[in-house]
Structure formats: structure tokens, C-alpha cells
Amino acid sequence: MKHKPEPAASGYFHNRRLFLQSITTLAAGQLLLPLTGNAASFFTRMKPVTVGDIMDQMIAAVPGPRLTETVDTLKSGSRDKEVKGIVVTMFATVDVIRKTIAAGANFIIAHEPTFYNHPDETNWLKDDAVYQYKAKLLKDNDITVWRFHDYIHTIEPDPVTVAVNAQLGWTPYADKSLPNSLQIPTIPLKDLIQHLKSKLGIEKVRYIGDPAQLCSRILIMPGAAGKEKHIAGISKLHPDVLICGEISEWETAEYVRDARAEGVPIALIVLGHIASEDPGSTWVLNWLKAHYPQIPAKHIHPGNSLSFL
């Protein structure tokens, strides 16, 4: 008895059946091959990537010996944790952690401290409610946090400064051997400030100087370089303006005020730490996408911590 032919499968289900058949055939073929060549690479690609794998490879990509004293350590989690998704950020704030959880990621690479001091010491915080909440949020959601700060700043030229210059459109004006020193087209200080605010997404900045002062020679120092580097740079390079991330108000600012009183035409612009260094996150993100394209990675801006009325 002749059976009536079944209706032809729809395009979707027909293609899906062919796809599953091809995958089954491929897998069977791979199992029959010796573990060399393409077969070995097939199984290598299936190996989970751990936090430690990424840490070790990223550190190995930085020229020079491994640092014996560094703040670039784990702040939560484990080296052995399989990485499902990565967030790159300046600060692993509570808000960034929540966004990491929502994104399905479990590994945060932060540039700055997680627990409110440079070495991330927590003994002094053990009874603090805010610390306890943040630490529990990380633990309960199995989030690993690693700081990548010292290593990136040992690279020459400094990737953070290079990234800031690029975001400002100043790459062609930077000294090739010292990207902190730039010679830009002459611009009044007030217009220079507007340019910085626009390109870096800053609401307001603090400054010292005459808004009408013409500026061309720029010294830019993202982050918290400190008074010694600020003042040494001014003394050596004689810029029209120092642009920095943050200051202690009783140090660099007072030096600049005294210099101006003496007659030195130097101005100071304070951007804020996060605004001045966050562009450096692009180096880490691009490195991750180049070396681990199979792992979802994204940049989350923590927002600037201070607002102005």
C-alpha cells in the first residue's frame, strides 16, 4: 500500500533540520579524528575562560616584568571563576554592579578602588553598613572585581592620556614622546573650557585664570597625578594651562595662584577624576574584544560623582 507523501516542511523547519543534521555530522566527524590540528582547536575553543586566564594574558601584554607590589588585585570573587560577561569601568560603584547583574555579566575590570581607599584595605570598614551592603551585593551575585590600574599606567605612551587626547581631537597636536604635552591652535581659556566640557561630557569645571587668556601650550595630566608631577611639569614645560583630573586644593591650586601673582601666565583647569580618565577604558575594552571576542564585553560609565549647583 502506497503511503501518502507528507506535506513539505516549511522553509524554516526544513533549513533547521538540515542545520541540525550538519552539526551532528560535524560533531561525529570531529570525534573520529585524532586530537591534532583542527580537531584539537575545536576542543580548545570549548574550554571555559576563567578570570585568571584573562588577568594573566592582559598582564603579559604589558611590557616589562610582573609587578611585585601593586593594587591590581582581586577585590571580590575568584581567579577560577568562569567568565560569562565583562564590564569595564572606572569605578565598580553599586550602580555599576547592578547594571553588571542586569547585563548577565560576572566580571568587572575597574580602574580605580572599589572600597574607598587606594589599596582597597577593608579592615577599617568591617563594621560599616555601606561596605557590608556592597560586599554582600558582589558575593550574592557571584561578581568578581579586578582592578587594572598600575599595569596600564606603565605602558608608554600612557594609554589613558592617549585616549583622552583622541576624544578631545588633539592627537595631531600631542608630542610624540610625551603625549601629556600638546601645542594646540591658539584658543581663549573660556573657549578651551567649553571644548573640554563638550567633548568629555562635563557639566562644569573648576579653573584658575583669565577667561580671555590665549592658550596654546597645554599640559594635560588625567587622574590624580599629584602636586609633585603637576608642579614639576609646569616648571619644566612652561604651559599656558595645566589640565588635570583632581587636586588637593591646598597644593597645586595655591602654587598656580602664587605663580600668577608673580606674573607667570599659567592657568589651571580641574576636570574631575572620572571625567579625565574614563576614556582610557577604551584600551581595556578593545583589548578584550580582540583577544576574547566570544565573551560579551561592554563599557559602563560610572557617572561623575560630584554635581554642581
C-alpha positions in Angstrom: 0.0 0.0 0.0 1.5 3.3 -1.1 1.7 5.8 1.7 0.6 9.3 1.0 3.6 11.7 1.0 3.8 14.1 3.9 3.4 17.8 3.2 6.7 19.6 2.5 8.2 21.2 5.6 8.2 25.0 5.8 11.4 26.8 4.9 12.3 27.5 8.5 11.8 23.9 9.7 13.4 22.4 6.6 16.5 24.6 7.0 16.6 23.9 10.7 16.6 20.2 10.1 19.4 20.5 7.6 21.4 22.6 10.1 21.0 20.1 12.9 22.0 17.2 10.5 25.1 19.1 9.5 26.1 19.8 13.1 25.5 16.1 14.1 27.7 15.0 11.1 30.4 17.6 12.0 30.5 16.5 15.7 30.7 12.9 14.8 33.5 13.6 12.4 35.4 15.5 15.0 35.1 12.7 17.5 36.6 10.3 14.9 39.6 12.5 14.2 42.8 12.3 16.3 43.3 15.2 18.7 45.6 17.2 16.4 45.1 20.0 14.0 41.5 21.2 13.6 40.1 18.7 16.0 42.4 19.9 18.8 41.4 23.5 18.1 37.7 22.5 18.2 38.1 21.2 21.7 40.4 24.1 22.8 37.7 26.6 21.8 35.2 24.8 24.0 37.4 25.3 27.1 35.8 27.8 29.5 37.7 31.1 30.0 38.4 32.0 33.7 39.1 35.3 35.4 42.7 34.1 35.9 43.1 33.4 32.2 42.2 37.0 31.3 44.2 38.6 34.1 47.3 36.6 33.2 47.1 37.3 29.5 46.3 41.0 30.0 49.3 41.4 32.4 51.5 39.5 29.9 50.5 42.0 27.2 52.0 44.9 29.2 55.8 45.4 28.6 58.1 44.8 31.5 58.3 42.4 34.4 55.3 41.4 36.5 54.8 43.9 39.4 55.6 42.6 42.8 53.8 45.4 44.6 50.6 46.5 43.0 47.0 47.4 43.7 46.0 45.4 40.7 44.4 42.6 42.7 41.0 40.9 43.0 38.6 42.9 45.2 35.9 40.1 45.2 35.4 36.7 43.6 37.9 34.2 42.4 40.5 33.6 39.7 38.9 30.3 38.9 35.5 31.7 38.1 34.3 31.1 34.5 33.7 34.4 32.8 30.3 34.9 31.2 30.4 38.6 30.5 32.7 41.5 31.3 32.1 45.1 32.3 34.9 47.7 32.0 34.5 50.8 34.2 36.4 53.4 36.1 34.7 52.6 39.5 32.8 49.5 40.5 30.0 51.5 42.1 26.8 50.0 43.5 25.0 51.3 40.4 27.6 49.7 38.0 27.4 46.4 39.9 23.6 46.4 39.5 24.0 47.2 35.8 26.5 44.3 35.5 24.0 41.9 37.1 21.3 43.1 34.7 23.6 42.6 31.7 24.2 39.0 32.8 28.0 39.7 33.3 30.0 38.4 36.2 33.4 40.0 35.8 34.2 43.7 36.4 37.5 45.3 35.4 37.8 48.6 37.3 40.5 51.2 37.0 40.0 52.7 40.5 39.4 51.4 44.0 36.2 49.6 45.0 36.3 50.2 48.7 37.2 53.9 49.1 41.0 53.8 49.5 43.9 53.2 47.2 45.0 49.7 48.4 41.3 48.6 49.0 42.0 47.8 52.6 38.8 46.8 54.3 39.7 46.1 58.0 38.7 49.6 58.9 35.3 49.2 57.1 34.3 45.8 58.5 31.5 47.2 60.7 30.4 49.8 58.1 26.9 49.3 56.7 27.7 50.7 53.2 30.8 48.5 52.9 28.8 45.5 54.1 26.0 46.1 51.6 28.4 46.5 48.7 30.5 43.4 49.6 27.3 41.3 50.0 25.9 42.5 46.7 29.1 41.3 45.0 29.1 38.0 46.8 25.4 37.2 46.5 25.6 37.8 42.7 28.9 36.0 42.3 30.6 39.1 40.8 34.4 39.1 40.5 36.1 42.6 40.5 39.7 43.1 39.4 41.5 46.4 39.4 43.7 47.2 36.4 45.4 50.4 37.3 49.2 50.1 37.8 49.9 48.0 34.8 48.1 50.2 32.3 50.0 53.3 33.6 53.3 51.5 33.0 52.7 51.4 29.2 54.4 54.1 27.2 52.9 56.2 25.9 50.2 56.0 28.6 47.0 54.6 27.0 44.8 56.8 29.2 46.4 60.1 28.1 46.4 58.9 24.5 42.7 58.1 24.7 41.9 61.4 26.3 43.7 63.3 23.6 41.9 61.3 21.0 38.5 62.1 22.5 39.4 65.7 22.6 40.5 65.6 18.9 44.0 66.6 19.9 46.0 63.6 18.8 47.8 65.5 16.0 48.9 68.2 18.5 50.5 65.8 21.0 54.2 65.4 21.5 55.1 62.0 20.1 57.4 61.1 23.0 55.3 62.9 25.7 51.6 62.9 24.9 50.9 65.0 28.0 52.5 67.9 26.3 50.5 69.5 23.4 50.7 72.5 21.1 47.1 73.2 20.0 45.8 76.0 17.9 45.5 79.2 20.0 42.2 79.5 21.8 40.9 81.7 24.6 40.7 79.9 28.0 36.9 80.2 28.2 36.5 78.5 24.8 39.0 75.8 25.8 36.9 75.1 28.8 33.8 74.8 26.7 35.6 72.4 24.3 36.6 70.2 27.3 33.1 70.2 28.7 31.6 69.3 25.4 34.0 66.5 24.4 34.2 64.9 27.9 30.6 65.3 28.9 31.3 67.5 31.9 28.6 69.8 33.3 31.0 72.3 34.9 34.7 72.6 35.7 36.8 74.5 38.2 39.6 76.7 36.9 42.1 79.5 37.8 42.9 82.1 35.2 41.6 84.9 33.0 38.9 83.6 30.7 40.2 85.8 27.9 43.8 84.4 28.2 45.0 82.9 25.0 46.2 79.3 25.3 48.2 77.1 23.0 50.8 75.2 25.1 48.9 72.5 27.0 50.0 70.2 29.8 47.4 67.5 30.4 47.5 65.1 33.4 44.5 62.9 33.8 43.5 61.4 37.1 45.4 62.2 40.3 49.0 62.7 39.2 49.7 64.7 42.4 51.3 68.0 43.3 54.9 67.0 42.6 54.2 66.0 39.0 51.9 69.0 38.4 54.4 71.5 39.7 57.4 69.8 38.1 55.6 69.8 34.7 54.7 73.5 35.0 58.3 74.3 35.9 59.8 72.3 33.1 57.4 72.7 30.2 56.0 76.3 30.9 52.5 75.6 29.6 49.8 78.2 29.2 47.4 75.9 31.1 47.6 72.7 33.2 44.6 70.5 32.7 44.3 67.8 35.4 41.8 65.4 36.8 41.8 66.3 40.5 43.9 68.2 43.1 44.3 68.8 46.8 43.1 72.4 46.9 46.0 73.4 49.2 48.7 72.2 46.8 48.6 72.7 43.0 45.9 75.4 43.1 47.9 77.5 45.6 51.1 77.1 43.5 49.2 78.3 40.4 47.8 81.3 42.3 51.2 82.3 43.5 52.7 81.8 40.1 50.1 84.1 38.6 50.8 86.7 41.3 54.4 86.6 40.3 53.4 87.3 36.7 53.5 83.8 35.2 50.7 83.5 32.7 49.6 80.0 33.8 46.0 78.8 34.1 44.6 75.7 35.7 41.6 73.6 34.7 40.3 70.8 37.0 38.2 68.3 35.1 37.4 65.8 37.9 39.0 62.4 38.2 36.4 60.2 36.4 35.9 62.7 33.6 39.6 62.9 32.9 40.4 59.2 32.9 37.3 57.3 31.7 38.4 57.5 28.1 41.2 55.1 29.0 38.6 52.4 29.4 38.6 52.0 25.6 42.1 50.4 25.7 40.9 47.6 28.0 37.6 47.1 26.1 39.4 47.0 22.7 42.0 44.5 24.1 39.2 42.2 25.4 37.3 42.3 22.1 40.5 41.5 20.2 41.5 38.6 22.5 38.2 37.2 23.7 35.7 38.1 21.0 33.5 35.2 22.2 32.8 36.8 25.6 30.4 39.8 25.7 32.2 42.9 27.0 30.9 46.4 27.4 31.9 49.7 29.0 29.8 51.3 31.7 30.5 54.9 32.6 30.0 55.3 36.4 28.9 58.9 36.0 30.7 61.8 37.6 30.5 61.6 41.4 30.0 65.3 42.0 27.4 67.7 40.8 27.3 71.5 40.8 24.5 73.9 41.6 
